[in-house]
Amino acid sequence: MKETDFVEVTVEKEKYAKQNVHKGMTGFICLPEKRDNAWLVVFPDYGAKPDIACISIDENDLKPSDCQEPVD
């Protein structure tokens, strides 16, 4: 995985749910390097609304997505 790749969350975890991120949501990696085996992922909302979240997600909890537009 690398910066700007679209990824999907593969697990439901309380630490993500507290930030309104749930299994099946798609976002994109927003930094060029991972830290502590986790990527910073943005989960944007549509239109002029603010992003749903920008949080660190463990690499093992993500899979590449073919999606070109984030979906929730």
CNS distance restraints for C-alpha pairs under 8 A (distance, minus, plus):
assign (resid   1 and name CA) (resid   5 and name CA) 6.52 0.50 0.50
assign (resid   1 and name CA) (resid  64 and name CA) 7.31 0.50 0.50
assign (resid   2 and name CA) (resid  29 and name CA) 6.82 0.50 0.50
assign (resid   2 and name CA) (resid  31 and name CA) 7.99 0.50 0.50
assign (resid   2 and name CA) (resid  32 and name CA) 6.19 0.50 0.50
assign (resid   2 and name CA) (resid  33 and name CA) 7.37 0.50 0.50
assign (resid   3 and name CA) (resid  28 and name CA) 7.65 0.50 0.50
assign (resid   3 and name CA) (resid  29 and name CA) 4.97 0.50 0.50
assign (resid   3 and name CA) (resid  30 and name CA) 5.46 0.50 0.50
assign (resid   3 and name CA) (resid  31 and name CA) 5.32 0.50 0.50
assign (resid   3 and name CA) (resid  32 and name CA) 4.67 0.50 0.50
assign (resid   3 and name CA) (resid  33 and name CA) 7.38 0.50 0.50
assign (resid   4 and name CA) (resid  28 and name CA) 5.51 0.50 0.50
assign (resid   4 and name CA) (resid  29 and name CA) 4.99 0.50 0.50
assign (resid   4 and name CA) (resid  30 and name CA) 5.81 0.50 0.50
assign (resid   4 and name CA) (resid  31 and name CA) 7.78 0.50 0.50
assign (resid   5 and name CA) (resid  28 and name CA) 5.45 0.50 0.50
assign (resid   5 and name CA) (resid  29 and name CA) 5.63 0.50 0.50
assign (resid   5 and name CA) (resid  64 and name CA) 7.32 0.50 0.50
assign (resid   5 and name CA) (resid  65 and name CA) 7.88 0.50 0.50
assign (resid   6 and name CA) (resid  26 and name CA) 6.76 0.50 0.50
assign (resid   6 and name CA) (resid  27 and name CA) 5.64 0.50 0.50
assign (resid   6 and name CA) (resid  28 and name CA) 4.29 0.50 0.50
assign (resid   6 and name CA) (resid  29 and name CA) 6.62 0.50 0.50
assign (resid   6 and name CA) (resid  64 and name CA) 6.23 0.50 0.50
assign (resid   6 and name CA) (resid  65 and name CA) 5.32 0.50 0.50
assign (resid   6 and name CA) (resid  66 and name CA) 7.07 0.50 0.50
assign (resid   6 and name CA) (resid  67 and name CA) 6.54 0.50 0.50
assign (resid   6 and name CA) (resid  68 and name CA) 6.94 0.50 0.50
assign (resid   6 and name CA) (resid  70 and name CA) 7.61 0.50 0.50
assign (resid   7 and name CA) (resid  26 and name CA) 5.58 0.50 0.50
assign (resid   7 and name CA) (resid  27 and name CA) 5.61 0.50 0.50
assign (resid   7 and name CA) (resid  28 and name CA) 5.74 0.50 0.50
assign (resid   7 and name CA) (resid  29 and name CA) 7.30 0.50 0.50
assign (resid   7 and name CA) (resid  62 and name CA) 6.14 0.50 0.50
assign (resid   7 and name CA) (resid  63 and name CA) 5.52 0.50 0.50
assign (resid   7 and name CA) (resid  64 and name CA) 4.52 0.50 0.50
assign (resid   7 and name CA) (resid  65 and name CA) 4.75 0.50 0.50
assign (resid   8 and name CA) (resid  23 and name CA) 7.71 0.50 0.50
assign (resid   8 and name CA) (resid  24 and name CA) 5.82 0.50 0.50
assign (resid   8 and name CA) (resid  25 and name CA) 5.59 0.50 0.50
assign (resid   8 and name CA) (resid  26 and name CA) 4.45 0.50 0.50
assign (resid   8 and name CA) (resid  27 and name CA) 6.57 0.50 0.50
assign (resid   8 and name CA) (resid  62 and name CA) 5.49 0.50 0.50
assign (resid   8 and name CA) (resid  63 and name CA) 5.36 0.50 0.50
assign (resid   8 and name CA) (resid  64 and name CA) 6.27 0.50 0.50
assign (resid   8 and name CA) (resid  65 and name CA) 5.77 0.50 0.50
assign (resid   9 and name CA) (resid  22 and name CA) 6.92 0.50 0.50
assign (resid   9 and name CA) (resid  23 and name CA) 5.01 0.50 0.50
assign (resid   9 and name CA) (resid  24 and name CA) 5.27 0.50 0.50
assign (resid   9 and name CA) (resid  25 and name CA) 5.64 0.50 0.50
assign (resid   9 and name CA) (resid  26 and name CA) 6.61 0.50 0.50
assign (resid   9 and name CA) (resid  61 and name CA) 5.87 0.50 0.50
assign (resid   9 and name CA) (resid  62 and name CA) 4.78 0.50 0.50
assign (resid   9 and name CA) (resid  63 and name CA) 6.71 0.50 0.50
assign (resid  10 and name CA) (resid  23 and name CA) 5.31 0.50 0.50
assign (resid  10 and name CA) (resid  24 and name CA) 6.10 0.50 0.50
assign (resid  10 and name CA) (resid  61 and name CA) 5.34 0.50 0.50
assign (resid  10 and name CA) (resid  62 and name CA) 5.52 0.50 0.50
assign (resid  10 and name CA) (resid  63 and name CA) 6.71 0.50 0.50
assign (resid  11 and name CA) (resid  22 and name CA) 7.44 0.50 0.50
assign (resid  11 and name CA) (resid  23 and name CA) 4.91 0.50 0.50
assign (resid  11 and name CA) (resid  24 and name CA) 7.76 0.50 0.50
assign (resid  11 and name CA) (resid  61 and name CA) 5.96 0.50 0.50
assign (resid  12 and name CA) (resid  16 and name CA) 7.38 0.50 0.50
assign (resid  12 and name CA) (resid  17 and name CA) 7.26 0.50 0.50
assign (resid  12 and name CA) (resid  22 and name CA) 5.58 0.50 0.50
assign (resid  12 and name CA) (resid  23 and name CA) 4.82 0.50 0.50
assign (resid  13 and name CA) (resid  17 and name CA) 6.14 0.50 0.50
assign (resid  13 and name CA) (resid  22 and name CA) 7.45 0.50 0.50
assign (resid  14 and name CA) (resid  18 and name CA) 6.08 0.50 0.50
assign (resid  15 and name CA) (resid  19 and name CA) 7.21 0.50 0.50
assign (resid  16 and name CA) (resid  20 and name CA) 6.58 0.50 0.50
assign (resid  16 and name CA) (resid  21 and name CA) 5.10 0.50 0.50
assign (resid  16 and name CA) (resid  22 and name CA) 6.54 0.50 0.50
assign (resid  16 and name CA) (resid  57 and name CA) 7.86 0.50 0.50
assign (resid  17 and name CA) (resid  21 and name CA) 4.96 0.50 0.50
assign (resid  17 and name CA) (resid  22 and name CA) 5.67 0.50 0.50
assign (resid  19 and name CA) (resid  52 and name CA) 7.97 0.50 0.50
assign (resid  19 and name CA) (resid  53 and name CA) 6.36 0.50 0.50
assign (resid  19 and name CA) (resid  55 and name CA) 7.78 0.50 0.50
assign (resid  20 and name CA) (resid  52 and name CA) 6.89 0.50 0.50
assign (resid  20 and name CA) (resid  53 and name CA) 7.07 0.50 0.50
assign (resid  21 and name CA) (resid  25 and name CA) 6.80 0.50 0.50
assign (resid  21 and name CA) (resid  43 and name CA) 7.84 0.50 0.50
assign (resid  21 and name CA) (resid  52 and name CA) 7.76 0.50 0.50
assign (resid  21 and name CA) (resid  53 and name CA) 7.19 0.50 0.50
assign (resid  24 and name CA) (resid  72 and name CA) 7.09 0.50 0.50
assign (resid  25 and name CA) (resid  43 and name CA) 7.77 0.50 0.50
assign (resid  25 and name CA) (resid  70 and name CA) 7.78 0.50 0.50
assign (resid  25 and name CA) (resid  71 and name CA) 6.16 0.50 0.50
assign (resid  25 and name CA) (resid  72 and name CA) 4.59 0.50 0.50
assign (resid  26 and name CA) (resid  43 and name CA) 6.63 0.50 0.50
assign (resid  26 and name CA) (resid  65 and name CA) 7.42 0.50 0.50
assign (resid  26 and name CA) (resid  67 and name CA) 7.78 0.50 0.50
assign (resid  26 and name CA) (resid  70 and name CA) 5.07 0.50 0.50
assign (resid  26 and name CA) (resid  71 and name CA) 5.37 0.50 0.50
assign (resid  26 and name CA) (resid  72 and name CA) 6.22 0.50 0.50
assign (resid  27 and name CA) (resid  41 and name CA) 6.12 0.50 0.50
assign (resid  27 and name CA) (resid  42 and name CA) 5.36 0.50 0.50
assign (resid  27 and name CA) (resid  43 and name CA) 4.41 0.50 0.50
assign (resid  27 and name CA) (resid  44 and name CA) 6.78 0.50 0.50
assign (resid  27 and name CA) (resid  70 and name CA) 5.35 0.50 0.50
assign (resid  27 and name CA) (resid  71 and name CA) 7.50 0.50 0.50
assign (resid  28 and name CA) (resid  41 and name CA) 5.36 0.50 0.50
assign (resid  28 and name CA) (resid  42 and name CA) 5.47 0.50 0.50
assign (resid  28 and name CA) (resid  43 and name CA) 6.85 0.50 0.50
assign (resid  28 and name CA) (resid  70 and name CA) 7.65 0.50 0.50
assign (resid  29 and name CA) (resid  39 and name CA) 6.46 0.50 0.50
assign (resid  29 and name CA) (resid  40 and name CA) 5.82 0.50 0.50
assign (resid  29 and name CA) (resid  41 and name CA) 4.48 0.50 0.50
assign (resid  29 and name CA) (resid  42 and name CA) 6.45 0.50 0.50
assign (resid  30 and name CA) (resid  40 and name CA) 5.94 0.50 0.50
assign (resid  30 and name CA) (resid  41 and name CA) 5.76 0.50 0.50
assign (resid  30 and name CA) (resid  42 and name CA) 6.46 0.50 0.50
assign (resid  31 and name CA) (resid  39 and name CA) 7.41 0.50 0.50
assign (resid  31 and name CA) (resid  40 and name CA) 6.29 0.50 0.50
assign (resid  33 and name CA) (resid  39 and name CA) 7.29 0.50 0.50
assign (resid  34 and name CA) (resid  38 and name CA) 5.27 0.50 0.50
assign (resid  34 and name CA) (resid  39 and name CA) 4.71 0.50 0.50
assign (resid  34 and name CA) (resid  40 and name CA) 7.21 0.50 0.50
assign (resid  35 and name CA) (resid  39 and name CA) 6.60 0.50 0.50
assign (resid  37 and name CA) (resid  58 and name CA) 6.04 0.50 0.50
assign (resid  37 and name CA) (resid  59 and name CA) 5.86 0.50 0.50
assign (resid  38 and name CA) (resid  56 and name CA) 5.88 0.50 0.50
assign (resid  38 and name CA) (resid  57 and name CA) 5.19 0.50 0.50
assign (resid  38 and name CA) (resid  58 and name CA) 4.10 0.50 0.50
assign (resid  38 and name CA) (resid  59 and name CA) 5.02 0.50 0.50
assign (resid  39 and name CA) (resid  56 and name CA) 5.36 0.50 0.50
assign (resid  39 and name CA) (resid  57 and name CA) 5.40 0.50 0.50
assign (resid  39 and name CA) (resid  58 and name CA) 6.44 0.50 0.50
assign (resid  39 and name CA) (resid  59 and name CA) 6.37 0.50 0.50
assign (resid  40 and name CA) (resid  54 and name CA) 6.72 0.50 0.50
assign (resid  40 and name CA) (resid  55 and name CA) 5.45 0.50 0.50
assign (resid  40 and name CA) (resid  56 and name CA) 4.32 0.50 0.50
assign (resid  40 and name CA) (resid  57 and name CA) 6.33 0.50 0.50
assign (resid  41 and name CA) (resid  54 and name CA) 5.50 0.50 0.50
assign (resid  41 and name CA) (resid  55 and name CA) 5.55 0.50 0.50
assign (resid  41 and name CA) (resid  56 and name CA) 6.11 0.50 0.50
assign (resid  41 and name CA) (resid  57 and name CA) 6.71 0.50 0.50
assign (resid  42 and name CA) (resid  51 and name CA) 7.31 0.50 0.50
assign (resid  42 and name CA) (resid  52 and name CA) 7.87 0.50 0.50
assign (resid  42 and name CA) (resid  53 and name CA) 5.93 0.50 0.50
assign (resid  42 and name CA) (resid  54 and name CA) 4.24 0.50 0.50
assign (resid  42 and name CA) (resid  55 and name CA) 6.68 0.50 0.50
assign (resid  43 and name CA) (resid  51 and name CA) 6.06 0.50 0.50
assign (resid  43 and name CA) (resid  52 and name CA) 5.46 0.50 0.50
assign (resid  43 and name CA) (resid  53 and name CA) 5.23 0.50 0.50
assign (resid  43 and name CA) (resid  54 and name CA) 6.12 0.50 0.50
assign (resid  43 and name CA) (resid  70 and name CA) 7.08 0.50 0.50
assign (resid  44 and name CA) (resid  50 and name CA) 7.19 0.50 0.50
assign (resid  44 and name CA) (resid  51 and name CA) 4.17 0.50 0.50
assign (resid  44 and name CA) (resid  52 and name CA) 5.51 0.50 0.50
assign (resid  44 and name CA) (resid  53 and name CA) 6.95 0.50 0.50
assign (resid  44 and name CA) (resid  70 and name CA) 6.79 0.50 0.50
assign (resid  45 and name CA) (resid  49 and name CA) 5.91 0.50 0.50
assign (resid  45 and name CA) (resid  50 and name CA) 6.26 0.50 0.50
assign (resid  45 and name CA) (resid  51 and name CA) 4.99 0.50 0.50
assign (resid  45 and name CA) (resid  52 and name CA) 5.73 0.50 0.50
assign (resid  45 and name CA) (resid  70 and name CA) 7.99 0.50 0.50
assign (resid  57 and name CA) (resid  61 and name CA) 6.74 0.50 0.50
assign (resid  57 and name CA) (resid  62 and name CA) 7.38 0.50 0.50
assign (resid  58 and name CA) (resid  62 and name CA) 7.04 0.50 0.50
